[in-house]
Amino acid sequence: MAYPPPDLLKAHLEACARGDGPAFEKLYRATSPHLYAQLLRIVRQEAAAQDCLQQVYLRIWQVAGQYDANRSRPMTWLSTLTRNVGIDWLRRQRPQESDSEAIIDTLPGEADVEHESDLNQQAESLQQCLTELTAQQRQALELAFFEGLTHHDLASHLTTPLGTVKSWVRRGLERLKECMTRFA
């Protein structure tokens, strides 16, 4: 699931705080798959996850004005609201209280949710940046970093002169760095 850029989510949240229905719909379309998956991991029932998702978006509509970009990224804030709704649902399940408490104990904490959200955003940014490389640069970097090939191994594997392979790797890394700074 690809996250939209944080600036776009922030703009949607700000517009929601002003009562902008179309922005709320865009926010829903952009974030609901991730938040639903998160709820499904917490409550472990499709119907409950759907009900909880409705509660999450009702809550977002009500408290969008409380979002503070200086404190967290938009997806982190939304994930925290979602986690809280899911945990509240688990706690309301009286007959299975011991089970729900055991599940709650296994859930990641808020810091873990924020860290996971940041890692997911970075991974998606990296994937998007990889598409901006030439095919040769991408292949050379993937072989170097995922297969552990050295420059010499790459040149041999790709049947390409060593200097050319080194250029592909260097320029590819430069383009990745430049692209990743746009997402920071």
C-alpha positions as a Markdown table, in Angstrom:
| # | Residue | x | y | z |
|---|---|---|---|---|
| 1 | Met | 0.0 | 0.0 | 0.0 |
| 2 | Ala | 1.5 | 3.3 | -1.0 |
| 3 | Tyr | 1.1 | 6.2 | 1.2 |
| 4 | Pro | 0.5 | 9.6 | -0.4 |
| 5 | Pro | 3.1 | 12.3 | 0.3 |
| 6 | Pro | 2.9 | 13.7 | 3.9 |
| 7 | Asp | 2.3 | 17.2 | 2.6 |
| 8 | Leu | -0.8 | 16.0 | 0.7 |
| 9 | Leu | -2.2 | 14.2 | 3.8 |
| 10 | Lys | -1.5 | 17.3 | 5.9 |
| 11 | Ala | -3.4 | 19.5 | 3.4 |
| 12 | His | -6.3 | 17.0 | 3.5 |
| 13 | Leu | -6.4 | 17.1 | 7.3 |
| 14 | Glu | -6.3 | 20.8 | 7.3 |
| 15 | Ala | -9.2 | 21.0 | 4.8 |
| 16 | Cys | -11.1 | 18.4 | 6.9 |
| 17 | Ala | -10.7 | 20.7 | 9.9 |
| 18 | Arg | -12.4 | 23.4 | 7.9 |
| 19 | Gly | -15.3 | 21.0 | 7.0 |
| 20 | Asp | -14.2 | 20.2 | 3.5 |
| 21 | Gly | -16.1 | 17.1 | 2.5 |
| 22 | Pro | -14.2 | 16.4 | -0.8 |
| 23 | Ala | -10.9 | 16.6 | 1.1 |
| 24 | Phe | -12.3 | 14.1 | 3.6 |
| 25 | Glu | -13.2 | 11.7 | 0.8 |
| 26 | Lys | -9.7 | 12.1 | -0.7 |
| 27 | Leu | -8.1 | 11.4 | 2.7 |
| 28 | Tyr | -10.3 | 8.3 | 3.1 |
| 29 | Arg | -9.4 | 7.0 | -0.3 |
| 30 | Ala | -5.7 | 7.6 | 0.3 |
| 31 | Thr | -5.5 | 6.1 | 3.8 |
| 32 | Ser | -8.3 | 3.6 | 4.4 |
| 33 | Pro | -6.6 | 0.5 | 3.0 |
| 34 | His | -3.7 | 1.0 | 5.4 |
| 35 | Leu | -5.8 | 1.8 | 8.4 |
| 36 | Tyr | -8.2 | -1.1 | 7.6 |
| 37 | Ala | -5.3 | -3.5 | 7.5 |
| 38 | Gln | -4.0 | -2.1 | 10.8 |
| 39 | Leu | -7.5 | -2.6 | 12.4 |
| 40 | Leu | -7.8 | -6.1 | 11.0 |
| 41 | Arg | -4.5 | -7.0 | 12.7 |
| 42 | Ile | -5.8 | -5.6 | 16.0 |
| 43 | Val | -9.4 | -6.8 | 16.2 |
| 44 | Arg | -8.9 | -9.9 | 14.0 |
| 45 | Gln | -12.5 | -9.8 | 12.7 |
| 46 | Glu | -13.5 | -8.3 | 9.3 |
| 47 | Ala | -16.9 | -7.0 | 10.5 |
| 48 | Ala | -15.3 | -5.4 | 13.6 |
| 49 | Ala | -12.5 | -3.9 | 11.5 |
| 50 | Gln | -15.1 | -2.3 | 9.2 |
| 51 | Asp | -17.1 | -0.9 | 12.1 |
| 52 | Cys | -13.9 | 0.4 | 13.7 |
| 53 | Leu | -12.8 | 2.0 | 10.5 |
| 54 | Gln | -16.0 | 3.9 | 10.4 |
| 55 | Gln | -15.4 | 5.0 | 13.9 |
| 56 | Val | -11.8 | 6.1 | 13.0 |
| 57 | Tyr | -13.1 | 8.3 | 10.1 |
| 58 | Leu | -15.8 | 9.8 | 12.3 |
| 59 | Arg | -13.2 | 10.6 | 14.8 |
| 60 | Ile | -10.8 | 12.1 | 12.2 |
| 61 | Trp | -13.7 | 14.3 | 10.9 |
| 62 | Gln | -14.3 | 15.5 | 14.5 |
| 63 | Val | -10.7 | 16.1 | 15.6 |
| 64 | Ala | -8.8 | 16.9 | 12.3 |
| 65 | Gly | -8.2 | 20.4 | 13.7 |
| 66 | Gln | -6.1 | 18.9 | 16.5 |
| 67 | Tyr | -3.5 | 17.5 | 14.1 |
| 68 | Asp | -0.1 | 19.1 | 14.7 |
| 69 | Ala | 2.4 | 18.6 | 12.0 |
| 70 | Asn | 5.2 | 19.6 | 14.4 |
| 71 | Arg | 4.5 | 16.6 | 16.6 |
| 72 | Ser | 4.0 | 13.8 | 14.0 |
| 73 | Arg | 3.6 | 12.9 | 10.4 |
| 74 | Pro | 0.0 | 12.7 | 9.2 |
| 75 | Met | 0.1 | 8.9 | 8.7 |
| 76 | Thr | 1.6 | 8.4 | 12.2 |
| 77 | Trp | -1.2 | 10.5 | 13.7 |
| 78 | Leu | -3.9 | 8.6 | 11.7 |
| 79 | Ser | -2.3 | 5.2 | 12.7 |
| 80 | Thr | -2.3 | 6.2 | 16.4 |
| 81 | Leu | -6.0 | 7.2 | 16.2 |
| 82 | Thr | -6.7 | 3.9 | 14.5 |
| 83 | Arg | -4.8 | 1.9 | 17.1 |
| 84 | Asn | -6.7 | 3.6 | 19.9 |
| 85 | Val | -10.1 | 2.8 | 18.3 |
| 86 | Gly | -9.1 | -0.8 | 17.8 |
| 87 | Ile | -7.9 | -1.2 | 21.4 |
| 88 | Asp | -11.1 | 0.5 | 22.6 |
| 89 | Trp | -13.1 | -2.0 | 20.7 |
| 90 | Leu | -11.1 | -4.9 | 22.2 |
| 91 | Arg | -11.7 | -3.6 | 25.7 |
| 92 | Arg | -15.5 | -3.4 | 25.1 |
| 93 | Gln | -15.6 | -7.1 | 24.4 |
| 94 | Arg | -16.5 | -8.2 | 27.9 |
| 95 | Pro | -17.0 | -12.0 | 27.4 |
| 96 | Gln | -13.4 | -12.3 | 26.0 |
| 97 | Glu | -11.8 | -9.8 | 28.3 |
| 98 | Ser | -8.8 | -11.9 | 29.1 |
| 99 | Asp | -8.2 | -12.6 | 25.4 |
| 100 | Ser | -8.6 | -9.0 | 24.5 |
| 101 | Glu | -6.1 | -7.9 | 27.2 |
| 102 | Ala | -3.6 | -10.6 | 26.0 |
| 103 | Ile | -4.0 | -9.2 | 22.4 |
| 104 | Ile | -3.5 | -5.7 | 23.6 |
| 105 | Asp | -0.3 | -6.7 | 25.4 |
| 106 | Thr | 1.1 | -8.0 | 22.1 |
| 107 | Leu | 0.3 | -4.9 | 20.1 |
| 108 | Pro | 3.1 | -2.4 | 19.3 |
| 109 | Gly | 3.2 | 0.7 | 21.4 |
| 110 | Glu | 2.7 | 4.2 | 20.0 |
| 111 | Ala | 6.4 | 4.6 | 19.5 |
| 112 | Asp | 6.5 | 1.3 | 17.6 |
| 113 | Val | 3.5 | 2.4 | 15.4 |
| 114 | Glu | 5.3 | 5.7 | 14.6 |
| 115 | His | 8.5 | 3.9 | 13.8 |
| 116 | Glu | 6.7 | 1.3 | 11.6 |
| 117 | Ser | 4.9 | 4.1 | 9.8 |
| 118 | Asp | 8.1 | 6.0 | 9.2 |
| 119 | Leu | 9.8 | 2.8 | 7.9 |
| 120 | Asn | 6.9 | 2.1 | 5.6 |
| 121 | Gln | 7.0 | 5.7 | 4.2 |
| 122 | Gln | 10.7 | 5.5 | 3.7 |
| 123 | Ala | 10.4 | 2.2 | 1.9 |
| 124 | Glu | 7.7 | 3.5 | -0.3 |
| 125 | Ser | 9.7 | 6.6 | -1.1 |
| 126 | Leu | 12.7 | 4.4 | -1.9 |
| 127 | Gln | 10.6 | 2.3 | -4.3 |
| 128 | Gln | 9.3 | 5.4 | -6.0 |
| 129 | Cys | 12.8 | 6.8 | -6.3 |
| 130 | Leu | 14.1 | 3.5 | -7.8 |
| 131 | Thr | 11.7 | 4.0 | -10.6 |
| 132 | Glu | 13.4 | 7.2 | -11.5 |
| 133 | Leu | 16.7 | 5.5 | -12.2 |
| 134 | Thr | 17.8 | 4.1 | -15.5 |
| 135 | Ala | 17.4 | 0.4 | -15.9 |
| 136 | Gln | 21.1 | -0.1 | -15.8 |
| 137 | Gln | 21.5 | 2.0 | -12.6 |
| 138 | Arg | 18.6 | 0.2 | -10.9 |
| 139 | Gln | 20.0 | -3.2 | -11.9 |
| 140 | Ala | 23.5 | -2.4 | -10.8 |
| 141 | Leu | 22.3 | -1.0 | -7.4 |
| 142 | Glu | 20.0 | -4.0 | -6.8 |
| 143 | Leu | 22.7 | -6.5 | -7.5 |
| 144 | Ala | 25.2 | -4.6 | -5.4 |
| 145 | Phe | 23.0 | -4.1 | -2.4 |
| 146 | Phe | 20.7 | -7.1 | -2.4 |
| 147 | Glu | 23.1 | -9.7 | -3.8 |
| 148 | Gly | 26.3 | -8.2 | -2.3 |
| 149 | Leu | 28.1 | -8.0 | -5.6 |
| 150 | Thr | 31.3 | -5.9 | -5.8 |
| 151 | His | 32.0 | -3.5 | -8.7 |
| 152 | His | 34.2 | -6.2 | -10.2 |
| 153 | Asp | 31.5 | -8.8 | -9.8 |
| 154 | Leu | 28.9 | -6.5 | -11.3 |
| 155 | Ala | 31.1 | -5.8 | -14.3 |
| 156 | Ser | 31.6 | -9.6 | -14.9 |
| 157 | His | 27.9 | -10.4 | -14.3 |
| 158 | Leu | 26.7 | -7.6 | -16.6 |
| 159 | Thr | 29.5 | -8.1 | -19.1 |
| 160 | Thr | 30.1 | -4.4 | -18.9 |
| 161 | Pro | 33.4 | -2.5 | -18.5 |
| 162 | Leu | 34.3 | -1.8 | -14.8 |
| 163 | Gly | 34.3 | 2.0 | -15.3 |
| 164 | Thr | 30.8 | 2.0 | -16.7 |
| 165 | Val | 29.5 | -0.1 | -13.8 |
| 166 | Lys | 31.1 | 2.2 | -11.3 |
| 167 | Ser | 29.5 | 5.2 | -13.1 |
| 168 | Trp | 26.1 | 3.5 | -13.0 |
| 169 | Val | 26.4 | 2.8 | -9.3 |
| 170 | Arg | 27.7 | 6.3 | -8.4 |
| 171 | Arg | 25.1 | 8.2 | -10.5 |
| 172 | Gly | 22.4 | 5.9 | -9.3 |
| 173 | Leu | 23.2 | 6.6 | -5.7 |
| 174 | Glu | 23.4 | 10.3 | -6.4 |
| 175 | Arg | 19.9 | 10.3 | -8.0 |
| 176 | Leu | 18.5 | 8.2 | -5.2 |
| 177 | Lys | 19.9 | 10.6 | -2.6 |
| 178 | Glu | 18.5 | 13.6 | -4.5 |
| 179 | Cys | 15.1 | 11.9 | -4.8 |
| 180 | Met | 15.0 | 10.8 | -1.2 |
| 181 | Thr | 15.6 | 14.4 | 0.0 |
| 182 | Arg | 12.4 | 15.4 | -1.7 |
| 183 | Phe | 10.5 | 13.0 | 0.6 |
| 184 | Ala | 12.2 | 14.0 | 3.8 |
